[in-house]
Amino acid sequence: MDSSKGIQEQRIVIPNRHNEKLVGLLHETGSTEIVVLCHGFRSNKNNQIMNNVAAAIEKEGISAFRFDFSGNGESEGSFYYGNYNHEADDLHSVIQYFSNKNRVVPIILGHSKGGDVVLLYASNYHDVRNVINLSGRYDLKNGIRERLGEDFLERIKQQGFIDVGDGKSGYRVTEKSLMDRLSTDIHEACLKIDKECRVLTVHGSADEVIRVEDAKEFAKVIPNHKLEIVEGANHCYTEHQSQLVSTVMEFIKTVIVMNN
């Protein structure tokens, strides 16, 4: 980050409702509004997308907060597979924290699993008027086989868990956490999002993790929805960071600047 502009990144620790400490970085510009950014599966607040989007928001004079969900990054708690509603609750603790300091969170943004978490949040809490879903998954029953193998249900029923090695460090999927994911219905959640809540979905046309068709499903069921497909982009927008950031910023500026 460029500290020559006099903008500080402040490390902030926020307890969630399980009294686990959530660690985040506030890009403080002094604005009343704070845009909250949510990372994806097995990721953290220092992910390239979180960094680049936070820097772009800050450049516009708007504060941004990127944080680690419990069990991820620097935050306390155990890592659990699934856990979507728990992460939506973590997000609620973050928004309450800022609200208690007379700050306003007008926009929440999430990438990948974080995209599902911000949509779940909007369906449960109804206090944030703008949601940005970057490459979220529409049906959580999909994508499991690729990670856990063809016979994941039989194996987990036999031994109660599956251990997964993913290159960085392994993690354990328990039967309970798998069922938590399978019982989280994003379609139902989308139907409960207020009509006044504006949702932007951005998805790469060459996404190799979650197919672009998922984005089109969101467009069908969310009432106040805008869809932007980034041509040629993969799941992490590796070669398309600037295009992703400009698409996100156009939406953010419309929401915040027009309302001021």
C-alpha positions in Angstrom: 0.0 0.0 0.0 1.1 3.5 -0.7 1.5 5.2 2.7 2.8 8.4 1.1 -0.8 9.5 0.6 -1.2 9.6 4.4 -3.9 6.9 4.5 -3.3 4.4 7.2 -4.2 0.7 7.3 -5.4 0.1 10.8 -5.4 -3.4 12.3 -8.8 -3.9 14.0 -9.8 -6.9 16.1 -13.6 -7.6 16.4 -15.1 -10.3 18.6 -17.8 -12.5 16.9 -20.7 -13.9 18.8 -18.7 -17.0 19.8 -16.1 -14.6 21.3 -13.5 -15.5 18.7 -11.4 -12.5 17.6 -11.8 -11.6 14.0 -8.8 -9.7 12.6 -9.1 -7.1 9.8 -7.4 -4.1 8.1 -9.3 -0.9 7.9 -8.2 1.4 5.0 -9.3 4.5 6.8 -10.1 7.7 4.8 -12.3 9.3 7.4 -15.5 8.7 5.3 -18.7 7.8 7.2 -19.1 4.9 4.8 -17.1 1.7 5.0 -17.2 -1.0 2.3 -16.7 -4.5 3.8 -14.8 -7.1 1.8 -15.1 -10.9 2.3 -12.6 -13.5 1.1 -13.3 -16.9 -0.3 -12.7 -20.5 0.7 -9.3 -21.3 2.2 -8.3 -17.7 1.5 -7.8 -14.5 3.7 -7.9 -10.8 3.8 -4.6 -10.5 1.9 -5.9 -12.1 -1.2 -5.1 -10.2 -4.4 -8.7 -9.3 -5.1 -9.3 -8.1 -1.6 -6.1 -6.0 -1.7 -6.7 -4.4 -5.1 -10.4 -3.6 -4.5 -9.6 -2.1 -1.1 -6.9 0.1 -2.6 -9.2 1.3 -5.4 -12.0 2.1 -2.9 -9.5 4.0 -0.8 -8.4 6.0 -3.8 -11.9 7.3 -4.1 -11.8 8.6 -0.6 -14.0 5.8 0.8 -12.9 3.6 3.7 -12.7 -0.2 3.2 -12.4 -3.0 5.6 -11.0 -6.5 4.7 -11.0 -9.2 7.4 -10.4 -12.9 8.0 -13.4 -15.1 8.8 -13.1 -17.2 11.9 -10.7 -20.1 11.4 -9.0 -18.3 8.5 -6.0 -16.0 8.3 -5.2 -14.3 11.6 -8.7 -14.7 13.1 -9.3 -17.1 16.0 -11.5 -20.2 15.7 -11.2 -23.5 13.9 -11.5 -23.9 10.1 -14.7 -25.7 9.1 -15.7 -26.8 5.7 -19.2 -25.4 4.9 -19.9 -22.9 7.6 -21.6 -20.4 5.3 -24.1 -19.2 7.9 -21.4 -19.0 10.6 -19.5 -16.6 8.3 -22.6 -14.6 7.6 -22.8 -14.2 11.4 -19.1 -13.1 11.5 -20.0 -10.5 8.9 -22.9 -9.3 11.1 -20.5 -8.9 14.0 -18.2 -6.7 11.8 -21.1 -4.5 10.6 -22.5 -4.1 14.2 -19.0 -3.1 15.3 -18.8 -0.2 12.8 -22.5 0.7 13.3 -21.7 1.2 17.0 -19.0 3.6 16.0 -21.5 5.6 13.9 -20.1 4.4 10.7 -22.3 3.1 7.8 -21.8 -0.1 5.7 -23.6 0.7 2.5 -22.0 -2.2 0.5 -20.7 -5.7 1.2 -18.5 -7.5 -1.3 -17.5 -11.2 -1.4 -15.4 -13.3 -3.7 -16.2 -17.0 -4.4 -17.5 -18.5 -1.1 -17.5 -14.9 0.2 -20.0 -14.1 -2.6 -22.4 -16.7 -1.2 -21.8 -15.4 2.3 -22.8 -11.7 1.4 -25.9 -13.0 -0.4 -26.8 -15.1 2.7 -26.2 -12.0 4.8 -28.5 -9.9 2.7 -31.3 -12.6 2.9 -31.0 -12.8 6.7 -30.3 -9.3 8.0 -31.8 -6.7 5.5 -29.7 -3.8 6.7 -27.2 -3.4 3.8 -28.6 -2.0 0.6 -25.9 -3.1 -1.9 -24.2 -6.4 -2.4 -21.4 -7.4 -4.8 -21.1 -11.1 -5.5 -17.9 -11.9 -7.3 -18.0 -15.4 -8.7 -20.3 -17.0 -6.1 -21.7 -20.5 -6.5 -25.4 -20.8 -7.1 -25.9 -24.4 -6.1 -23.7 -25.6 -3.2 -24.3 -29.2 -4.1 -22.0 -28.6 -7.1 -18.2 -28.5 -6.8 -17.9 -31.0 -3.9 -17.0 -34.0 -6.1 -14.0 -32.1 -7.6 -12.6 -31.6 -4.1 -13.6 -34.7 -2.2 -13.7 -37.4 -4.9 -16.6 -39.3 -6.6 -17.6 -41.4 -3.7 -17.5 -38.7 -1.0 -20.9 -39.5 0.5 -20.1 -43.2 1.0 -16.7 -42.5 2.4 -17.9 -39.9 4.8 -20.7 -42.1 6.0 -18.2 -44.9 6.7 -15.5 -43.0 8.6 -17.3 -39.8 9.6 -14.8 -37.5 7.8 -12.6 -37.0 4.8 -9.1 -35.5 5.0 -8.2 -33.3 2.0 -4.7 -32.1 1.1 -4.8 -29.0 -1.0 -1.2 -28.0 -1.5 -1.1 -25.4 1.2 -2.2 -27.4 4.2 -4.8 -30.1 4.6 -8.2 -29.8 6.2 -10.8 -32.2 7.5 -14.3 -32.4 6.2 -16.6 -33.9 8.8 -20.1 -35.4 8.0 -21.6 -32.5 10.0 -19.8 -29.8 8.0 -20.6 -31.5 4.7 -24.3 -31.6 5.6 -24.1 -28.0 6.6 -23.0 -27.1 3.1 -25.5 -29.4 1.4 -28.4 -27.9 3.5 -27.4 -24.3 2.7 -29.8 -23.2 -0.1 -28.5 -20.2 -1.9 -31.6 -20.2 -4.3 -33.9 -19.9 -1.3 -31.7 -17.2 0.2 -31.8 -15.1 -3.0 -35.6 -15.1 -3.0 -35.5 -13.5 0.5 -33.3 -10.6 -0.6 -35.2 -7.3 -0.4 -36.3 -5.7 -3.7 -34.6 -2.5 -2.6 -31.3 -4.2 -2.2 -29.2 -3.8 -5.3 -27.0 -6.9 -6.2 -24.1 -6.8 -8.7 -22.9 -10.2 -9.8 -19.5 -10.3 -11.6 -18.2 -13.6 -13.1 -15.4 -14.6 -15.4 -16.4 -16.3 -18.7 -13.5 -18.7 -18.3 -14.0 -19.5 -14.6 -12.6 -23.0 -14.1 -13.9 -23.4 -10.5 -17.5 -22.2 -10.7 -19.0 -22.0 -14.2 -20.3 -18.8 -15.6 -23.8 -20.3 -15.8 -24.1 -19.9 -12.0 -24.0 -16.1 -12.5 -26.9 -16.3 -15.0 -28.9 -18.2 -12.4 -28.5 -15.4 -9.9 -29.7 -13.0 -12.5 -32.9 -15.0 -12.9 -34.0 -15.0 -9.2 -32.6 -11.8 -7.5 -35.1 -9.0 -8.1 -32.8 -6.0 -8.3 -29.8 -7.5 -10.1 -27.1 -6.5 -12.5 -24.9 -9.0 -14.2 -21.4 -8.3 -15.5 -19.4 -11.1 -17.3 -15.7 -10.4 -17.6 -14.7 -12.0 -20.9 -11.8 -14.5 -20.6 -11.4 -14.1 -16.8 -10.7 -17.2 -14.6 -12.0 -17.7 -11.1 -9.3 -15.4 -9.5 -9.3 -12.9 -12.3 -5.6 -13.5 -12.6 -5.1 -11.6 -15.9 -8.2 -9.4 -15.4 -7.6 -7.6 -12.1 -7.9 -4.1 -13.6 -11.1 -4.9 -15.4 -12.6 -6.5 -12.3 -11.7 -3.5 -10.2 -13.1 -1.0 -12.7 -16.4 -2.9 -12.9 -16.7 -3.0 -9.1 -15.7 0.7 -8.7 -18.3 1.8 -11.2 -21.0 0.2 -9.1 -19.5 1.5 -5.8 -19.2 5.1 -7.1 -22.8 5.0 -8.3 -24.1 3.9 -4.9 -21.9 6.1 -2.7 -21.2 9.2 -4.7 -24.7 9.6 -6.0 -26.2 9.2 -2.5 -24.0 12.0 -1.0 
